[in-house]
Amino acid sequence: MNMSEVFDLMFEIKKNYAAFDVSDDEVDRHYKYLKDFPFDAAMRNLDAYVKANSYPPKIADIRGRLGDQIDSERSKLQAAENEAYLVHWSLKKSEPPPNYWQSVRERLNGGQS
């Protein structure tokens, strides 16, 4: 996120929370902690936050749980891949390859069987 996007983000926060501090020091502080974060993700997180909270967001609220979001997306992709395999094997009326279910169990257990 660049400085201009930080201003846009803070302007959006100020529109929803009149008491939100937009001083130069706060703009600099937000930039320091948000410069490595994607603007569109910050705006999505802010939009969700505004719908559920009556007090201004902290930087952590703006960043959201990006790691959790990435893990969730990875899990969804992996589930879709497994489902595609199962459909493929079902259509061919064949069994999954040997140790397939064991590898699925290991992934579900975080690599431990």
N, CA, C and O atoms as a GROMACS GRO file, in nm:
protein
  452
    1MET      N    1   0.086  -0.117   0.000
    1MET     CA    2   0.000   0.000   0.000
    1MET      C    3   0.090   0.123   0.000
    1MET      O    4   0.187   0.130   0.076
    2ASN      N    5   0.058   0.218  -0.084
    2ASN     CA    6   0.137   0.341  -0.086
    2ASN      C    7   0.070   0.448   0.002
    2ASN      O    8  -0.039   0.426   0.054
    3MET      N    9   0.136   0.561   0.017
    3MET     CA   10   0.087   0.666   0.107
    3MET      C   11  -0.050   0.718   0.062
    3MET      O   12  -0.136   0.744   0.146
    4SER      N   13  -0.070   0.732  -0.066
    4SER     CA   14  -0.198   0.779  -0.118
    4SER      C   15  -0.312   0.683  -0.079
    4SER      O   16  -0.421   0.726  -0.043
    5GLU      N   17  -0.284   0.554  -0.086
    5GLU     CA   18  -0.384   0.454  -0.048
    5GLU      C   19  -0.411   0.457   0.102
    5GLU      O   20  -0.524   0.435   0.146
    6VAL      N   21  -0.307   0.484   0.182
    6VAL     CA   22  -0.328   0.499   0.326
    6VAL      C   23  -0.422   0.616   0.353
    6VAL      O   24  -0.512   0.606   0.437
    7PHE      N   25  -0.401   0.727   0.282
    7PHE     CA   26  -0.492   0.841   0.297
    7PHE      C   27  -0.635   0.802   0.260
    7PHE      O   28  -0.730   0.834   0.332
    8ASP      N   29  -0.650   0.731   0.149
    8ASP     CA   30  -0.784   0.686   0.107
    8ASP      C   31  -0.849   0.597   0.213
    8ASP      O   32  -0.967   0.612   0.244
    9LEU      N   33  -0.771   0.506   0.266
    9LEU     CA   34  -0.820   0.415   0.369
    9LEU      C   35  -0.863   0.493   0.494
    9LEU      O   36  -0.970   0.470   0.550
   10MET      N   37  -0.777   0.584   0.536
   10MET     CA   38  -0.808   0.661   0.657
   10MET      C   39  -0.927   0.754   0.635
   10MET      O   40  -1.005   0.777   0.728
   11PHE      N   41  -0.942   0.806   0.515
   11PHE     CA   42  -1.059   0.887   0.482
   11PHE      C   43  -1.186   0.804   0.496
   11PHE      O   44  -1.287   0.850   0.549
   12GLU      N   45  -1.180   0.680   0.447
   12GLU     CA   46  -1.296   0.591   0.458
   12GLU      C   47  -1.328   0.559   0.605
   12GLU      O   48  -1.444   0.554   0.644
   13ILE      N   49  -1.225   0.539   0.684
   13ILE     CA   50  -1.247   0.515   0.828
   13ILE      C   51  -1.310   0.638   0.891
   13ILE      O   52  -1.406   0.626   0.968
   14LYS      N   53  -1.257   0.756   0.860
   14LYS     CA   54  -1.307   0.882   0.916
   14LYS      C   55  -1.455   0.903   0.880
   14LYS      O   56  -1.531   0.955   0.961
   15LYS      N   57  -1.496   0.863   0.759
   15LYS     CA   58  -1.637   0.876   0.719
   15LYS      C   59  -1.728   0.792   0.809
   15LYS      O   60  -1.843   0.829   0.832
   16ASN      N   61  -1.677   0.682   0.859
   16ASN     CA   62  -1.759   0.592   0.940
   16ASN      C   63  -1.740   0.613   1.090
   16ASN      O   64  -1.827   0.574   1.169
   17TYR      N   65  -1.630   0.672   1.130
   17TYR     CA   66  -1.599   0.693   1.272
   17TYR      C   67  -1.546   0.836   1.289
   17TYR      O   68  -1.427   0.861   1.271
   18ALA      N   69  -1.634   0.927   1.323
   18ALA     CA   70  -1.601   1.070   1.329
   18ALA      C   71  -1.483   1.101   1.422
   18ALA      O   72  -1.408   1.195   1.397
   19ALA      N   73  -1.467   1.024   1.527
   19ALA     CA   74  -1.361   1.051   1.624
   19ALA      C   75  -1.226   0.991   1.584
   19ALA      O   76  -1.128   1.004   1.658
   20PHE      N   77  -1.218   0.928   1.470
   20PHE     CA   78  -1.093   0.865   1.426
   20PHE      C   79  -0.986   0.970   1.403
   20PHE      O   80  -1.010   1.070   1.335
   21ASP      N   81  -0.868   0.947   1.459
   21ASP     CA   82  -0.755   1.040   1.452
   21ASP      C   83  -0.685   1.029   1.317
   21ASP      O   84  -0.632   0.924   1.282
   22VAL      N   85  -0.685   1.139   1.241
   22VAL     CA   86  -0.617   1.140   1.110
   22VAL      C   87  -0.501   1.240   1.109
   22VAL      O   88  -0.469   1.298   1.006
   23SER      N   89  -0.440   1.258   1.224
   23SER     CA   90  -0.325   1.348   1.233
   23SER      C   91  -0.208   1.294   1.150
   23SER      O   92  -0.207   1.176   1.113
   24ASP      N   93  -0.112   1.379   1.122
   24ASP     CA   94   0.006   1.338   1.045
   24ASP      C   95   0.078   1.220   1.110
   24ASP      O   96   0.122   1.128   1.041
   25ASP      N   97   0.089   1.225   1.243
   25ASP     CA   98   0.155   1.114   1.313
   25ASP      C   99   0.081   0.982   1.292
   25ASP      O  100   0.144   0.878   1.273
   26GLU      N  101  -0.051   0.987   1.296
   26GLU     CA  102  -0.130   0.865   1.275
   26GLU      C  103  -0.122   0.815   1.131
   26GLU      O  104  -0.118   0.694   1.107
   27VAL      N  105  -0.119   0.907   1.037
   27VAL     CA  106  -0.103   0.867   0.897
   27VAL      C  107   0.032   0.797   0.881
   27VAL      O  108   0.040   0.692   0.818
   28ASP      N  109   0.137   0.855   0.937
   28ASP     CA  110   0.270   0.794   0.929
   28ASP      C  111   0.273   0.657   0.996
   28ASP      O  112   0.333   0.563   0.945
   29ARG      N  113   0.208   0.646   1.111
   29ARG     CA  114   0.204   0.518   1.184
   29ARG      C  115   0.130   0.413   1.103
   29ARG      O  116   0.176   0.299   1.092
   30HIS      N  117   0.017   0.450   1.046
   30HIS     CA  118  -0.058   0.355   0.963
   30HIS      C  119   0.024   0.313   0.841
   30HIS      O  120   0.025   0.196   0.804
   31TYR      N  121   0.091   0.408   0.779
   31TYR     CA  122   0.174   0.375   0.664
   31TYR      C  123   0.284   0.276   0.703
   31TYR      O  124   0.310   0.180   0.630
   32LYS      N  125   0.347   0.299   0.815
   32LYS     CA  126   0.455   0.212   0.862
   32LYS      C  127   0.409   0.066   0.870
   32LYS      O  128   0.482  -0.025   0.831
   33TYR      N  129   0.288   0.044   0.919
   33TYR     CA  130   0.240  -0.092   0.941
   33TYR      C  131   0.154  -0.147   0.827
   33TYR      O  132   0.118  -0.265   0.827
   34LEU      N  133   0.121  -0.064   0.731
   34LEU     CA  134   0.036  -0.111   0.621
   34LEU      C  135   0.106  -0.108   0.484
   34LEU      O  136   0.049  -0.156   0.386
   35LYS      N  137   0.227  -0.055   0.477
   35LYS     CA  138   0.292  -0.040   0.346
   35LYS      C  139   0.317  -0.173   0.277
   35LYS      O  140   0.330  -0.177   0.155
   36ASP      N  141   0.324  -0.282   0.353
   36ASP     CA  142   0.346  -0.413   0.292
   36ASP      C  143   0.215  -0.489   0.269
   36ASP      O  144   0.217  -0.605   0.230
   37PHE      N  145   0.103  -0.423   0.295
   37PHE     CA  146  -0.028  -0.489   0.289
   37PHE      C  147  -0.106  -0.442   0.167
   37PHE      O  148  -0.104  -0.323   0.136
   38PRO      N  149  -0.174  -0.532   0.097
   38PRO     CA  150  -0.249  -0.492  -0.023
   38PRO      C  151  -0.368  -0.402   0.011
   38PRO      O  152  -0.447  -0.432   0.101
   39PHE      N  153  -0.380  -0.294  -0.062
   39PHE     CA  154  -0.487  -0.196  -0.039
   39PHE      C  155  -0.626  -0.259  -0.053
   39PHE      O  156  -0.713  -0.235   0.030
   40ASP      N  157  -0.646  -0.340  -0.158
   40ASP     CA  158  -0.779  -0.398  -0.178
   40ASP      C  159  -0.818  -0.491  -0.063
   40ASP      O  160  -0.935  -0.496  -0.025
   41ALA      N  161  -0.723  -0.564  -0.007
   41ALA     CA  162  -0.751  -0.650   0.108
   41ALA      C  163  -0.785  -0.565   0.230
   41ALA      O  164  -0.874  -0.600   0.307
   42ALA      N  165  -0.714  -0.454   0.248
   42ALA     CA  166  -0.743  -0.364   0.360
   42ALA      C  167  -0.884  -0.307   0.350
   42ALA      O  168  -0.955  -0.298   0.450
   43MET      N  169  -0.924  -0.268   0.229
   43MET     CA  170  -1.058  -0.212   0.211
   43MET      C  171  -1.166  -0.318   0.235
   43MET      O  172  -1.270  -0.288   0.294
   44ARG      N  173  -1.141  -0.440   0.190
   44ARG     CA  174  -1.238  -0.549   0.218
   44ARG      C  175  -1.250  -0.573   0.367
   44ARG      O  176  -1.360  -0.588   0.420
   45ASN      N  177  -1.135  -0.577   0.435
   45ASN     CA  178  -1.137  -0.599   0.580
   45ASN      C  179  -1.207  -0.484   0.652
   45ASN      O  180  -1.282  -0.506   0.747
   46LEU      N  181  -1.181  -0.361   0.606
   46LEU     CA  182  -1.246  -0.245   0.666
   46LEU      C  183  -1.398  -0.252   0.645
   46LEU      O  184  -1.474  -0.226   0.738
   47ASP      N  185  -1.440  -0.287   0.525
   47ASP     CA  186  -1.582  -0.296   0.496
   47ASP      C  187  -1.650  -0.397   0.589
   47ASP      O  188  -1.756  -0.368   0.644
   48ALA      N  189  -1.590  -0.512   0.606
   48ALA     CA  190  -1.646  -0.613   0.696
   48ALA      C  191  -1.644  -0.563   0.841
   48ALA      O  192  -1.739  -0.586   0.916
   49TYR      N  193  -1.538  -0.494   0.878
   49TYR     CA  194  -1.525  -0.443   1.015
   49TYR      C  195  -1.634  -0.340   1.045
   49TYR      O  196  -1.698  -0.345   1.150
   50VAL      N  197  -1.655  -0.247   0.953
   50VAL     CA  198  -1.754  -0.140   0.973
   50VAL      C  199  -1.893  -0.198   0.994
   50VAL      O  200  -1.972  -0.144   1.071
   51LYS      N  201  -1.923  -0.306   0.926
   51LYS     CA  202  -2.055  -0.368   0.938
   51LYS      C  203  -2.080  -0.430   1.074
   51LYS      O  204  -2.196  -0.452   1.112
   52ALA      N  205  -1.975  -0.457   1.149
   52ALA     CA  206  -1.991  -0.530   1.274
   52ALA      C  207  -1.944  -0.456   1.400
   52ALA      O  208  -1.961  -0.506   1.510
   53ASN      N  209  -1.884  -0.337   1.384
   53ASN     CA  210  -1.823  -0.271   1.501
   53ASN      C  211  -1.859  -0.124   1.506
   53ASN      O  212  -1.867  -0.056   1.404
   54SER      N  213  -1.881  -0.075   1.627
   54SER     CA  214  -1.919   0.065   1.644
   54SER      C  215  -1.802   0.153   1.688
   54SER      O  216  -1.820   0.273   1.709
   55TYR      N  217  -1.684   0.098   1.701
   55TYR     CA  218  -1.565   0.176   1.738
   55TYR      C  219  -1.461   0.164   1.628
   55TYR      O  220  -1.460   0.064   1.556
   56PRO      N  221  -1.373   0.261   1.613
   56PRO     CA  222  -1.276   0.261   1.502
   56PRO      C  223  -1.183   0.140   1.505
   56PRO      O  224  -1.151   0.088   1.612
   57PRO      N  225  -1.139   0.096   1.388
   57PRO     CA  226  -1.050  -0.021   1.381
   57PRO      C  227  -0.907   0.013   1.419
   57PRO      O  228  -0.861   0.126   1.401
   58LYS      N  229  -0.840  -0.084   1.472
   58LYS     CA  230  -0.695  -0.077   1.495
   58LYS      C  231  -0.627  -0.127   1.368
   58LYS      O  232  -0.693  -0.182   1.279
   59ILE      N  233  -0.499  -0.109   1.359
   59ILE     CA  234  -0.424  -0.154   1.243
   59ILE      C  235  -0.441  -0.306   1.225
   59ILE      O  236  -0.456  -0.354   1.112
   60ALA      N  237  -0.439  -0.380   1.334
   60ALA     CA  238  -0.457  -0.526   1.325
   60ALA      C  239  -0.593  -0.561   1.265
   60ALA      O  240  -0.605  -0.661   1.195
   61ASP      N  241  -0.694  -0.481   1.293
   61ASP     CA  242  -0.827  -0.505   1.236
   61ASP      C  243  -0.825  -0.480   1.085
   61ASP      O  244  -0.890  -0.552   1.009
   62ILE      N  245  -0.752  -0.379   1.043
   62ILE     CA  246  -0.742  -0.346   0.900
   62ILE      C  247  -0.667  -0.457   0.827
   62ILE      O  248  -0.706  -0.497   0.717
   63ARG      N  249  -0.560  -0.505   0.888
   63ARG     CA  250  -0.483  -0.613   0.826
   63ARG      C  251  -0.562  -0.742   0.826
   63ARG      O  252  -0.543  -0.828   0.740
   64GLY      N  253  -0.652  -0.757   0.922
   64GLY     CA  254  -0.729  -0.879   0.931
   64GLY      C  255  -0.639  -0.996   0.963
   64GLY      O  256  -0.530  -0.980   1.019
   65ARG      N  257  -0.685  -1.109   0.929
   65ARG     CA  258  -0.606  -1.230   0.952
   65ARG      C  259  -0.565  -1.286   0.817
   65ARG      O  260  -0.615  -1.389   0.772
   66LEU      N  261  -0.471  -1.217   0.754
   66LEU     CA  262  -0.429  -1.255   0.620
   66LEU      C  263  -0.375  -1.397   0.617
   66LEU      O  264  -0.403  -1.471   0.523
   67GLY      N  265  -0.300  -1.435   0.716
   67GLY     CA  266  -0.248  -1.572   0.721
   67GLY      C  267  -0.361  -1.673   0.726
   67GLY      O  268  -0.356  -1.776   0.658
   68ASP      N  269  -0.463  -1.645   0.807
   68ASP     CA  270  -0.578  -1.734   0.814
   68ASP      C  271  -0.652  -1.736   0.681
   68ASP      O  272  -0.698  -1.842   0.637
   69GLN      N  273  -0.662  -1.621   0.616
   69GLN     CA  274  -0.730  -1.614   0.486
   69GLN      C  275  -0.654  -1.696   0.382
   69GLN      O  276  -0.715  -1.766   0.301
   70ILE      N  277  -0.522  -1.687   0.383
   70ILE     CA  278  -0.440  -1.763   0.289
   70ILE      C  279  -0.455  -1.913   0.315
   70ILE      O  280  -0.471  -1.991   0.222
   71ASP      N  281  -0.449  -1.952   0.444
   71ASP     CA  282  -0.468  -2.093   0.479
   71ASP      C  283  -0.605  -2.144   0.436
   71ASP      O  284  -0.618  -2.256   0.388
   72SER      N  285  -0.706  -2.061   0.454
   72SER     CA  286  -0.842  -2.099   0.415
   72SER      C  287  -0.850  -2.122   0.264
   72SER      O  288  -0.907  -2.221   0.219
   73GLU      N  289  -0.791  -2.031   0.187
   73GLU     CA  290  -0.792  -2.046   0.042
   73GLU      C  291  -0.717  -2.173   0.000
   73GLU      O  292  -0.761  -2.246  -0.088
   74ARG      N  293  -0.604  -2.198   0.064
   74ARG     CA  294  -0.525  -2.317   0.033
   74ARG      C  295  -0.606  -2.443   0.064
   74ARG      O  296  -0.605  -2.538  -0.014
   75SER      N  297  -0.676  -2.444   0.176
   75SER     CA  298  -0.759  -2.558   0.212
   75SER      C  299  -0.873  -2.579   0.113
   75SER      O  300  -0.904  -2.692   0.077
   76LYS      N  301  -0.935  -2.470   0.068
   76LYS     CA  302  -1.044  -2.481  -0.029
   76LYS      C  303  -0.992  -2.539  -0.161
   76LYS      O  304  -1.058  -2.623  -0.222
   77LEU      N  305  -0.875  -2.493  -0.204
   77LEU     CA  306  -0.817  -2.545  -0.328
   77LEU      C  307  -0.783  -2.693  -0.316
   77LEU      O  308  -0.806  -2.771  -0.409
   78GLN      N  309  -0.729  -2.731  -0.201
   78GLN     CA  310  -0.693  -2.871  -0.178
   78GLN      C  311  -0.819  -2.959  -0.175
   78GLN      O  312  -0.820  -3.069  -0.229
   79ALA      N  313  -0.924  -2.910  -0.111
   79ALA     CA  314  -1.050  -2.985  -0.105
   79ALA      C  315  -1.109  -3.002  -0.245
   79ALA      O  316  -1.157  -3.109  -0.279
   80ALA      N  317  -1.105  -2.896  -0.325
   80ALA     CA  318  -1.157  -2.904  -0.461
   80ALA      C  319  -1.074  -3.004  -0.545
   80ALA      O  320  -1.129  -3.078  -0.626
   81GLU      N  321  -0.945  -3.004  -0.525
   81GLU     CA  322  -0.859  -3.098  -0.597
   81GLU      C  323  -0.892  -3.241  -0.558
   81GLU      O  324  -0.902  -3.329  -0.644
   82ASN      N  325  -0.909  -3.266  -0.428
   82ASN     CA  326  -0.944  -3.400  -0.382
   82ASN      C  327  -1.080  -3.443  -0.436
   82ASN      O  328  -1.099  -3.558  -0.477
   83GLU      N  329  -1.175  -3.350  -0.437
   83GLU     CA  330  -1.308  -3.383  -0.490
   83GLU      C  331  -1.299  -3.416  -0.639
   83GLU      O  332  -1.366  -3.509  -0.685
   84ALA      N  333  -1.219  -3.342  -0.713
   84ALA     CA  334  -1.203  -3.370  -0.856
   84ALA      C  335  -1.143  -3.510  -0.877
   84ALA      O  336  -1.185  -3.582  -0.967
   85TYR      N  337  -1.045  -3.547  -0.793
   85TYR     CA  338  -0.988  -3.682  -0.803
   85TYR      C  339  -1.096  -3.787  -0.778
   85TYR      O  340  -1.106  -3.885  -0.852
   86LEU      N  341  -1.175  -3.765  -0.673
   86LEU     CA  342  -1.279  -3.863  -0.639
   86LEU      C  343  -1.382  -3.877  -0.750
   86LEU      O  344  -1.426  -3.988  -0.782
   87VAL      N  345  -1.423  -3.765  -0.809
   87VAL     CA  346  -1.518  -3.770  -0.920
   87VAL      C  347  -1.456  -3.844  -1.038
   87VAL      O  348  -1.522  -3.928  -1.100
   88HIS      N  349  -1.332  -3.815  -1.067
   88HIS     CA  350  -1.261  -3.882  -1.177
   88HIS      C  351  -1.259  -4.033  -1.155
   88HIS      O  352  -1.291  -4.110  -1.246
   89TRP      N  353  -1.221  -4.076  -1.035
   89TRP     CA  354  -1.214  -4.219  -1.006
   89TRP      C  355  -1.352  -4.283  -1.007
   89TRP      O  356  -1.369  -4.398  -1.047
   90SER      N  357  -1.450  -4.207  -0.962
   90SER     CA  358  -1.587  -4.258  -0.962
   90SER      C  359  -1.636  -4.282  -1.105
   90SER      O  360  -1.697  -4.385  -1.134
   91LEU      N  361  -1.610  -4.187  -1.193
   91LEU     CA  362  -1.652  -4.201  -1.332
   91LEU      C  363  -1.581  -4.318  -1.401
   91LEU      O  364  -1.638  -4.385  -1.487
   92LYS      N  365  -1.458  -4.340  -1.364
   92LYS     CA  366  -1.382  -4.450  -1.422
   92LYS      C  367  -1.411  -4.582  -1.351
   92LYS      O  368  -1.364  -4.688  -1.392
   93LYS      N  369  -1.491  -4.573  -1.242
   93LYS     CA  370  -1.523  -4.690  -1.160
   93LYS      C  371  -1.395  -4.760  -1.114
   93LYS      O  372  -1.382  -4.882  -1.120
   94SER      N  373  -1.301  -4.677  -1.067
   94SER     CA  374  -1.175  -4.732  -1.017
   94SER      C  375  -1.149  -4.678  -0.877
   94SER      O  376  -1.209  -4.579  -0.834
   95GLU      N  377  -1.060  -4.744  -0.808
   95GLU     CA  378  -1.022  -4.705  -0.673
   95GLU      C  379  -0.912  -4.598  -0.678
   95GLU      O  380  -0.837  -4.591  -0.776
   96PRO      N  381  -0.903  -4.517  -0.575
   96PRO     CA  382  -0.788  -4.425  -0.567
   96PRO      C  383  -0.658  -4.504  -0.562
   96PRO      O  384  -0.658  -4.622  -0.528
   97PRO      N  385  -0.548  -4.439  -0.596
   97PRO     CA  386  -0.420  -4.510  -0.592
   97PRO      C  387  -0.386  -4.556  -0.450
   97PRO      O  388  -0.440  -4.503  -0.353
   98PRO      N  389  -0.298  -4.654  -0.439
   98PRO     CA  390  -0.258  -4.702  -0.306
   98PRO      C  391  -0.206  -4.586  -0.219
   98PRO      O  392  -0.139  -4.496  -0.269
   99ASN      N  393  -0.238  -4.590  -0.094
   99ASN     CA  394  -0.194  -4.492   0.007
   99ASN      C  395  -0.258  -4.353  -0.010
   99ASN      O  396  -0.218  -4.260   0.059
  100TYR      N  397  -0.356  -4.338  -0.101
  100TYR     CA  398  -0.420  -4.208  -0.119
  100TYR      C  399  -0.486  -4.161   0.011
  100TYR      O  400  -0.464  -4.048   0.056
  101TRP      N  401  -0.566  -4.249   0.072
  101TRP     CA  402  -0.638  -4.209   0.194
  101TRP      C  403  -0.541  -4.182   0.309
  101TRP      O  404  -0.565  -4.094   0.392
  102GLN      N  405  -0.433  -4.257   0.315
  102GLN     CA  406  -0.332  -4.234   0.419
  102GLN      C  407  -0.271  -4.095   0.402
  102GLN      O  408  -0.250  -4.024   0.500
  103SER      N  409  -0.242  -4.056   0.277
  103SER     CA  410  -0.184  -3.923   0.254
  103SER      C  411  -0.284  -3.812   0.289
  103SER      O  412  -0.245  -3.707   0.340
  104VAL      N  413  -0.413  -3.835   0.263
  104VAL     CA  414  -0.516  -3.737   0.300
  104VAL      C  415  -0.521  -3.724   0.452
  104VAL      O  416  -0.525  -3.612   0.505
  105ARG      N  417  -0.520  -3.837   0.524
  105ARG     CA  418  -0.521  -3.834   0.671
  105ARG      C  419  -0.400  -3.756   0.725
  105ARG      O  420  -0.412  -3.677   0.819
  106GLU      N  421  -0.285  -3.780   0.665
  106GLU     CA  422  -0.163  -3.711   0.711
  106GLU      C  423  -0.174  -3.561   0.690
  106GLU      O  424  -0.135  -3.483   0.777
  107ARG      N  425  -0.227  -3.519   0.575
  107ARG     CA  426  -0.244  -3.375   0.551
  107ARG      C  427  -0.344  -3.314   0.649
  107ARG      O  428  -0.324  -3.203   0.696
  108LEU      N  429  -0.450  -3.387   0.679
  108LEU     CA  430  -0.549  -3.337   0.775
  108LEU      C  431  -0.490  -3.325   0.915
  108LEU      O  432  -0.530  -3.238   0.993
  109ASN      N  433  -0.396  -3.411   0.947
  109ASN     CA  434  -0.332  -3.408   1.078
  109ASN      C  435  -0.207  -3.322   1.081
  109ASN      O  436  -0.129  -3.329   1.176
  110GLY      N  437  -0.188  -3.242   0.979
  110GLY     CA  438  -0.070  -3.154   0.975
  110GLY      C  439   0.058  -3.226   0.948
  110GLY      O  440   0.163  -3.185   0.997
  111GLY      N  441   0.052  -3.334   0.870
  111GLY     CA  442   0.173  -3.407   0.834
  111GLY      C  443   0.204  -3.521   0.927
  111GLY      O  444   0.304  -3.591   0.908
  112GLN      N  445   0.120  -3.542   1.029
  112GLN     CA  446   0.143  -3.652   1.123
  112GLN      C  447   0.039  -3.762   1.098
  112GLN      O  448  -0.078  -3.732   1.078
  113SER      N  449   0.082  -3.885   1.099
  113SER     CA  450  -0.015  -3.993   1.078
  113SER      C  451  -0.069  -4.048   1.207
  113SER      O  452  -0.152  -4.139   1.205
   0.00000   0.00000   0.00000
